[in-house]
Amino acid sequence: MNLIKLLSTDFFTGQILFSGKGLLDILWFLIRNPQKKSLRLAALILQLIPRYTKVSVKRLVNLHRLTQKVNKLRLPGDIVECGVWNGGSAAMMGVADRDDETSGKVRKLWLFDSFCGLPPPSNRDGKQATETYFQGWCHGETEKVKRIFRRFQLSLQQVNTVAGWFDETLQTADLQTIALLHIDADWYASVKIVLETLYDKVVEGGFVVLDDYWRWPGCREAVTDYLKEHQIQGVVLQQADLHGVYF
């Protein structure tokens, strides 16, 4: 068994380690933000880690903040997540949207995932990715997605969960405009097809969040290639934490 597999939150050892790190991160977040709102966010996150999300505390807080920001700006469009696993980060955005007093209505959430685990990486994803990959990595379950949404009392009528590989599902989805696009797709090919299919649907002033930008080289290369090929300039990446960025 390789080290990545041992430390993955798909397995018990990784869940214990991720839980411990999550608790420390939550404590540090509360020390730096001693507010009632921070306590509510911490309580939410404690229900998500490690069973429903692999996303770090800082990135979860950032998704919550960006969801409320697009509401404050009154931007049109849906919330879209590509790479769902067990629905924790999606639920975080759903709660942020539902509880936002500035929002006039609850946005629709689109959740795209194979629910079969990650596809095999290519050489563009780096040596570590190709050598440590195992079948079933990040294997999410739709029932767990439904479970965490019910726990947070989020309406499943506002959620479109689309199972399948991105190249088979993204182009056929009846998705018009996007206010917030969360890409947690790891590999070059997956990130690239999300950008190719959905980037143009993000409304002006909306946000694109890349969970793995500094974690996997394929994710960075996919973003760089897409922006270059489409002559998109002026993109300034903002750091969410050690691995995640948004713009």
C-alpha positions as CSV (number, residue, x, y, z in Angstrom):
1,M,0.0,0.0,0.0
2,N,1.5,3.4,-1.0
3,L,1.8,6.3,1.4
4,I,-0.8,8.4,-0.5
5,K,-3.3,5.6,-0.2
6,L,-2.5,5.2,3.5
7,L,-3.0,8.9,4.2
8,S,-6.1,9.3,2.0
9,T,-9.3,10.1,3.8
10,D,-10.8,7.2,1.8
11,F,-9.2,5.1,4.6
12,F,-9.3,5.2,8.4
13,T,-5.7,6.3,9.0
14,G,-6.2,9.3,6.7
15,Q,-9.5,10.2,8.3
16,I,-7.9,10.3,11.8
17,L,-5.0,12.5,10.6
18,F,-7.3,14.8,8.6
19,S,-9.6,15.1,11.6
20,G,-6.7,16.1,13.8
21,K,-5.5,18.7,11.4
22,G,-9.0,19.9,10.9
23,L,-9.5,20.5,14.7
24,L,-6.2,22.4,14.9
25,D,-7.2,24.5,11.9
26,I,-10.6,25.2,13.4
27,L,-9.0,26.3,16.7
28,W,-6.6,28.6,14.9
29,F,-9.5,30.0,12.8
30,L,-11.5,30.8,16.0
31,I,-8.5,32.4,17.7
32,R,-8.0,34.7,14.7
33,N,-11.7,35.3,14.3
34,P,-13.4,35.4,17.7
35,Q,-16.9,36.1,16.5
36,K,-20.3,34.4,16.8
37,K,-20.3,33.9,13.0
38,S,-17.0,32.1,13.3
39,L,-18.4,29.7,15.9
40,R,-21.3,28.9,13.6
41,L,-18.9,28.2,10.8
42,A,-16.8,26.0,13.0
43,A,-19.8,24.0,14.1
44,L,-20.7,23.4,10.5
45,I,-17.2,22.3,9.5
46,L,-17.0,19.9,12.4
47,Q,-19.9,18.1,10.9
48,L,-18.2,17.8,7.6
49,I,-14.7,16.7,8.4
50,P,-13.6,14.0,7.6
51,R,-16.6,12.0,6.4
52,Y,-18.1,14.4,3.9
53,T,-15.2,16.5,2.6
54,K,-11.4,16.4,1.9
55,V,-11.4,20.2,1.6
56,S,-9.3,22.2,4.2
57,V,-10.9,24.4,6.8
58,K,-9.5,27.6,5.1
59,R,-10.9,26.5,1.7
60,L,-14.3,25.7,3.2
61,V,-14.4,29.1,4.9
62,N,-13.4,30.7,1.6
63,L,-16.2,28.9,-0.3
64,H,-18.7,30.1,2.3
65,R,-17.4,33.7,2.0
66,L,-17.5,33.7,-1.8
67,T,-21.0,32.3,-1.9
68,Q,-22.2,35.2,0.3
69,K,-20.1,37.6,-1.8
70,V,-21.9,36.7,-5.1
71,N,-25.2,37.1,-3.2
72,K,-24.2,40.5,-1.9
73,L,-23.2,41.5,-5.5
74,R,-26.6,40.2,-6.6
75,L,-25.0,38.2,-9.4
76,P,-27.2,35.9,-11.4
77,G,-26.3,32.3,-11.9
78,D,-26.1,28.9,-10.2
79,I,-23.4,27.4,-7.9
80,V,-21.5,24.6,-9.6
81,E,-19.1,22.1,-8.2
82,C,-17.0,19.7,-10.3
83,G,-15.5,17.1,-8.0
84,V,-18.0,16.5,-5.2
85,W,-16.8,13.4,-3.2
86,N,-19.4,13.1,-0.4
87,G,-20.9,16.6,-0.7
88,G,-19.3,18.5,2.2
89,S,-18.0,21.5,0.3
90,A,-21.2,21.6,-1.7
91,A,-23.2,21.6,1.5
92,M,-21.0,24.4,2.9
93,M,-21.9,26.6,-0.1
94,G,-25.6,25.6,0.1
95,V,-25.8,26.7,3.8
96,A,-24.0,29.9,3.0
97,D,-26.5,30.7,0.2
98,R,-29.6,29.7,2.2
99,D,-28.6,31.6,5.4
100,D,-27.5,34.8,3.6
101,E,-30.0,37.5,4.4
102,T,-28.9,39.5,1.4
103,S,-30.0,36.8,-1.0
104,G,-33.5,37.1,-2.5
105,K,-33.7,33.4,-3.4
106,V,-31.9,30.1,-3.0
107,R,-29.6,29.3,-5.9
108,K,-29.6,26.1,-7.7
109,L,-26.6,23.8,-7.1
110,W,-25.1,21.6,-9.8
111,L,-22.9,18.8,-8.5
112,F,-20.8,16.9,-11.0
113,D,-18.8,13.8,-10.1
114,S,-18.1,10.3,-11.5
115,F,-18.9,8.8,-8.1
116,C,-16.5,6.1,-9.2
117,G,-13.3,7.8,-7.9
118,L,-10.7,9.8,-9.8
119,P,-9.8,8.7,-13.4
120,P,-6.1,7.7,-13.9
121,P,-3.7,10.7,-14.2
122,S,-1.6,11.3,-17.2
123,N,2.1,12.3,-17.5
124,R,1.0,15.9,-17.3
125,D,-0.1,15.4,-13.7
126,G,3.4,14.6,-12.5
127,K,5.4,11.6,-11.3
128,Q,3.9,11.6,-7.8
129,A,0.3,11.4,-9.2
130,T,1.1,8.6,-11.6
131,E,3.1,6.5,-9.1
132,T,0.7,6.8,-6.2
133,Y,-2.7,6.6,-8.0
134,F,-5.0,3.8,-7.0
135,Q,-8.4,2.8,-8.4
136,G,-11.2,4.2,-6.2
137,W,-9.3,7.2,-5.0
138,C,-11.9,9.8,-3.9
139,H,-14.8,7.5,-4.5
140,G,-17.8,9.5,-3.4
141,E,-21.3,8.3,-2.7
142,T,-24.5,10.0,-3.7
143,E,-26.3,8.7,-0.6
144,K,-23.8,10.6,1.6
145,V,-24.3,13.7,-0.4
146,K,-28.1,13.5,0.2
147,R,-27.4,12.7,3.9
148,I,-25.4,15.8,4.6
149,F,-27.8,18.0,2.7
150,R,-30.7,16.6,4.8
151,R,-28.7,17.1,8.0
152,F,-28.2,20.7,7.2
153,Q,-31.9,20.9,6.1
154,L,-31.0,21.9,2.5
155,S,-33.7,21.4,-0.1
156,L,-32.7,18.6,-2.5
157,Q,-35.1,20.1,-5.0
158,Q,-32.5,22.8,-5.6
159,V,-29.8,20.3,-6.2
160,N,-28.9,18.6,-9.5
161,T,-26.5,15.7,-8.7
162,V,-25.0,14.5,-12.0
163,A,-23.1,11.3,-11.9
164,G,-20.6,10.4,-14.7
165,W,-17.3,11.5,-16.3
166,F,-17.1,15.1,-17.1
167,D,-16.7,14.6,-20.8
168,E,-20.0,12.8,-20.8
169,T,-22.0,15.0,-18.5
170,L,-20.9,18.7,-18.6
171,Q,-21.9,19.4,-22.2
172,T,-25.4,17.9,-21.9
173,A,-26.4,19.6,-18.6
174,D,-29.1,22.3,-18.9
175,L,-26.8,24.8,-17.2
176,Q,-27.1,28.4,-18.3
177,T,-25.2,30.8,-16.1
178,I,-22.8,30.3,-13.2
179,A,-22.1,32.7,-10.3
180,L,-19.6,30.4,-8.5
181,L,-17.6,27.5,-10.1
182,H,-15.7,25.3,-7.7
183,I,-13.3,23.0,-9.5
184,D,-12.0,20.1,-7.4
185,A,-10.9,17.8,-10.2
186,D,-7.2,17.2,-9.5
187,W,-5.9,16.2,-12.9
188,Y,-5.0,18.1,-16.1
189,A,-7.6,16.5,-18.4
190,S,-10.4,16.9,-15.8
191,V,-9.7,20.5,-15.0
192,K,-9.2,21.4,-18.7
193,I,-12.6,20.0,-19.8
194,V,-14.3,21.8,-16.9
195,L,-12.8,25.1,-18.0
196,E,-13.5,24.4,-21.7
197,T,-17.1,23.6,-21.0
198,L,-18.1,25.9,-18.2
199,Y,-15.8,28.9,-18.0
200,D,-17.8,31.0,-20.5
201,K,-20.9,30.4,-18.4
202,V,-19.5,32.2,-15.4
203,V,-21.1,35.6,-15.2
204,E,-19.0,38.8,-15.1
205,G,-18.0,39.3,-11.5
206,G,-18.4,35.6,-10.6
207,F,-15.7,33.4,-9.2
208,V,-13.7,30.4,-10.2
209,V,-12.2,28.3,-7.4
210,L,-9.4,25.8,-8.0
211,D,-9.0,23.4,-5.1
212,D,-5.8,21.7,-6.3
213,Y,-3.9,24.5,-8.1
214,W,-0.7,24.2,-5.9
215,R,-1.3,20.5,-5.1
216,W,-1.1,18.9,-8.5
217,P,1.0,20.3,-11.5
218,G,-1.6,19.1,-14.0
219,C,-4.2,21.4,-12.5
220,R,-1.8,24.4,-12.8
221,E,-0.9,23.5,-16.4
222,A,-4.6,23.1,-17.4
223,V,-5.4,26.6,-16.1
224,T,-2.3,28.1,-17.7
225,D,-3.0,26.4,-21.1
226,Y,-6.7,27.4,-21.1
227,L,-6.0,31.0,-20.3
228,K,-3.3,31.2,-23.0
229,E,-5.3,29.3,-25.7
230,H,-8.3,31.6,-25.2
231,Q,-6.1,34.8,-24.8
232,I,-7.6,35.6,-21.4
233,Q,-5.5,38.2,-19.7
234,G,-5.6,40.0,-16.4
235,V,-6.4,37.0,-14.2
236,V,-5.1,37.5,-10.7
237,L,-5.0,34.4,-8.6
238,Q,-6.0,34.9,-4.9
239,Q,-4.6,32.4,-2.4
240,A,-7.2,30.5,-0.3
241,D,-4.7,28.4,1.5
242,L,-1.5,26.4,0.7
243,H,-3.1,24.5,-2.2
244,G,-6.3,26.4,-3.2
245,V,-6.7,29.6,-5.3
246,Y,-9.6,31.5,-6.8
247,F,-10.1,34.4,-9.2
